[in-house]
Amino acid sequence: MMRKATKIRKTMTTKTMTRWTVWKRSSMGFVGMDGFSIYDAEGRLAFRVDNYSRSQKSLLLMDAKGKPLLSLKPKMLSIYDQWDAYEGEEEVGRHAKTRSNKPLFSMRRPSILHSRVDMAEIFMNGLITDEEPSFCVEGSFSSRSCQIFRQRRGNYKEAVAQISRKKANSLVELGDDVFSLIIKPEVDCELIMAFVVVMDRICRK
């Protein structure tokens, strides 16, 4: 009997380090909308989140053309502020369900004692265990000064992305609604963008 082929997720990676500009504003530009617009080094829109209000729970990460990439959903009644990410778009009304049923990753605070600290841990495939997470975020996301690490064997952590304040010039820093994101080579850019969007929800001011 032939086994059913496993669907392999296509990832967006680059062979060189990439610098992105993250603007905490919907690409649609309507007043009151709370979203994200992510631009590449040439100023081209690459990813977006068009959210209509801060109270809207589920978020959808899309590419520049509006193609659904990842559905981001908070886990109800979670004391760790946990969010789950699914590939594709969530079912709406009577439309066919297009997103996956199994989480691509689960992201949360490391403990209830860190409710005021900008830290997070990410478990791939939604498998939260007592073992080390697949990724972690350390630093101050609220101050736009933090790093994303990938957990390696032997308790070794590899920095894969860095968030920092964006400067208009050598003397002037922009507000915290616009910041820089550097992603290392061979790292899934789509995944890192999703981490950033969820961090914005976990680190509520």
C-alpha positions in Angstrom: 0.0 0.0 0.0 1.4 3.4 -0.9 1.7 6.0 1.8 0.1 9.4 1.4 2.8 11.9 0.6 3.6 14.4 3.3 3.0 18.0 2.3 6.2 20.0 2.7 5.8 23.6 3.7 7.5 26.1 1.4 9.6 28.6 3.3 10.9 32.0 2.4 14.6 32.1 3.1 17.6 34.1 1.7 21.2 33.3 1.3 22.3 36.6 2.8 21.4 38.6 5.8 18.3 40.7 5.2 17.1 44.0 6.7 13.4 44.7 7.0 11.4 47.8 8.1 8.4 47.0 10.2 5.7 49.7 10.4 3.0 49.1 13.0 0.3 50.3 10.7 -2.0 48.6 8.3 -1.0 48.8 4.6 -4.6 50.0 3.9 -3.9 53.2 5.8 -7.4 53.6 7.3 -7.7 55.5 10.5 -8.2 53.3 13.5 -6.8 50.1 11.9 -4.3 48.3 13.9 -2.0 46.2 11.7 1.5 45.8 10.3 3.3 46.6 7.1 6.7 45.0 6.5 9.0 46.3 3.8 12.2 44.9 2.3 15.5 46.8 1.9 14.3 48.3 -1.4 11.1 49.7 0.2 8.8 47.1 -1.3 5.9 45.8 0.7 6.6 42.1 1.5 4.2 41.2 4.4 1.2 42.7 5.9 -1.4 42.3 8.7 -4.6 44.3 8.1 -6.3 44.3 11.4 -9.4 46.4 11.9 -9.1 47.0 15.7 -6.9 46.2 18.7 -9.8 44.1 20.1 -9.9 41.8 17.1 -8.5 38.5 18.4 -7.4 36.5 15.4 -4.7 37.9 13.1 -3.8 36.9 9.6 -0.3 37.3 8.2 -0.4 37.8 4.4 2.1 38.5 1.7 2.2 41.8 -0.3 -0.7 40.6 -2.6 -2.9 39.6 0.3 -2.4 35.8 0.1 -3.0 34.2 3.5 0.1 32.8 5.0 -0.4 32.1 8.7 -3.5 32.5 11.0 -2.5 33.6 14.5 -5.0 32.9 17.3 -4.8 33.4 21.0 -5.4 30.4 23.2 -8.5 31.1 25.3 -8.0 31.5 29.1 -4.2 30.9 28.9 -2.3 32.4 31.8 0.8 32.3 29.7 -0.7 34.5 26.9 -0.3 31.6 24.5 -0.8 32.1 20.7 -1.1 29.3 18.1 -0.2 29.7 14.5 -1.8 27.7 11.6 -0.9 27.6 8.0 -3.5 29.2 5.7 -6.7 31.2 6.5 -9.3 30.5 9.1 -12.8 29.3 8.0 -15.1 32.3 7.7 -18.9 31.9 7.5 -19.8 29.1 5.0 -16.5 29.2 3.1 -14.4 26.1 3.0 -11.8 25.7 5.6 -8.4 26.4 4.1 -6.1 26.5 7.1 -4.4 23.5 8.7 -5.8 21.9 11.8 -2.4 21.3 13.5 -0.5 24.4 14.8 2.7 25.2 13.0 4.0 26.7 16.3 2.8 27.8 19.8 4.2 30.9 21.3 3.9 32.0 24.9 5.5 33.7 27.9 8.0 31.4 29.7 6.0 31.5 32.9 3.3 33.5 34.7 6.0 35.2 36.7 7.2 36.9 33.5 4.0 38.8 32.9 5.8 42.1 32.9 8.9 41.0 31.0 9.3 41.0 27.2 10.3 37.3 26.9 8.7 34.5 24.9 9.3 30.9 24.0 8.2 29.1 20.8 7.5 25.4 20.4 7.3 24.2 16.8 4.4 21.9 15.8 2.5 23.2 18.9 4.2 20.6 21.1 4.7 22.3 24.4 6.8 20.1 26.7 9.2 20.4 29.6 12.1 20.4 27.2 13.8 23.5 25.7 11.7 25.5 23.2 12.6 25.6 19.5 13.0 29.4 19.6 13.0 32.1 22.3 12.8 35.9 22.4 15.1 37.8 24.8 15.5 41.5 25.5 13.0 44.3 25.4 10.5 44.1 22.5 8.6 47.2 23.9 11.8 49.2 23.6 12.6 47.7 20.2 15.8 46.1 21.4 15.6 42.3 21.5 16.8 39.1 19.7 15.3 35.9 18.5 17.3 32.8 19.2 17.0 29.2 17.9 17.7 26.6 20.4 20.4 24.1 19.5 21.7 21.0 21.2 23.7 21.3 24.3 21.8 24.4 25.6 23.4 26.4 22.8 21.3 29.3 21.4 21.9 30.7 17.9 20.8 34.3 17.2 18.6 34.3 14.1 17.0 37.7 14.1 17.4 41.1 15.8 15.0 44.0 16.4 16.3 47.5 16.9 15.1 51.1 16.8 15.1 52.6 13.3 17.1 55.8 12.7 16.1 58.5 10.2 19.8 59.5 10.3 22.8 59.2 12.6 21.2 61.5 15.2 17.4 61.0 15.0 15.6 57.8 16.0 12.1 57.1 14.8 9.2 56.3 17.1 8.5 52.8 18.3 5.9 52.2 15.7 8.6 51.9 13.1 11.6 49.6 13.7 14.3 47.5 12.0 14.4 43.7 11.8 17.5 41.9 10.7 17.2 38.2 9.7 20.1 35.9 9.3 20.7 33.8 6.2 18.8 30.5 5.7 16.2 31.6 8.3 12.4 31.4 7.5 11.4 35.0 7.1 7.7 34.3 7.2 8.1 32.5 10.5 10.1 35.4 12.1 7.4 37.9 10.9 4.8 35.8 12.7 6.9 35.8 15.9 7.1 39.6 15.7 3.3 40.1 15.3 2.6 37.8 18.2 5.2 39.5 20.4 3.3 42.7 19.8 0.2 41.1 21.4 2.0 39.4 24.2 3.9 42.5 25.2 0.9 44.8 25.7 1.7 48.2 27.1 
